[in-house]
Amino acid sequence: MSIEFSEAHIETSKDADIAINYPKAEGNKDVSERINTTIENYIVSQINFSEDSLTNITIKNAVERFNTEYTTFKSDFPDSPQKWEAFIDGEVTYRSPEVICMAINSYLDTGGAHGNTNVRFFNFNPQTGELYSKSELINNVSDISKIIERKLQEKAKSKSDEPIEDFFFGKDFQLPETIGYSDEGLIILYNPYEIASYSQGIIEFIIPYSEISSYLNIY
């Protein structure tokens, strides 16, 4: 049985402003449960401030906790104009018989100079619901890294005059934490603080499969 997706939606502005949308897997029970558990646990981790274990905490529980933390903050600092926000949006960016790629975009603002944005890709095996590792996706990390570094240098020059070393805080080139798939090609995305300063924002570009297919085990 193939996996299909519906949209799950949670929204409230009673206390904090919260809106969560994400694809929910349906179909094969075991596969869909693995996919949903992975995504839902990640969403919980994004809005959870407690040091308690996240085991068995649902997104609804996490939303309630987020609101409780906000009302406590307002009680402690009644004159603060700060309104907490949590906006999370997910989408399936690519599907093939070998991989289902999902992107989760999170934005949280609980005070400070600015809110924080983070995008993460999840690459699932459609047959098992398990996440692929980078080594399972890529057969030659060294060579594909050279291509990505070259593309990044081209992209970086259009945004900043900083040398490539400054983008990694003095360290050598690094692959992004996660890599995504789209119909156009491989998505390379660096979040704020993963590369350069927050002011640079997200750095994102796509490398067509025609240029890197020989380095990919799966696409």
Disulfide bonds with the S-S distance in Angstrom:
none
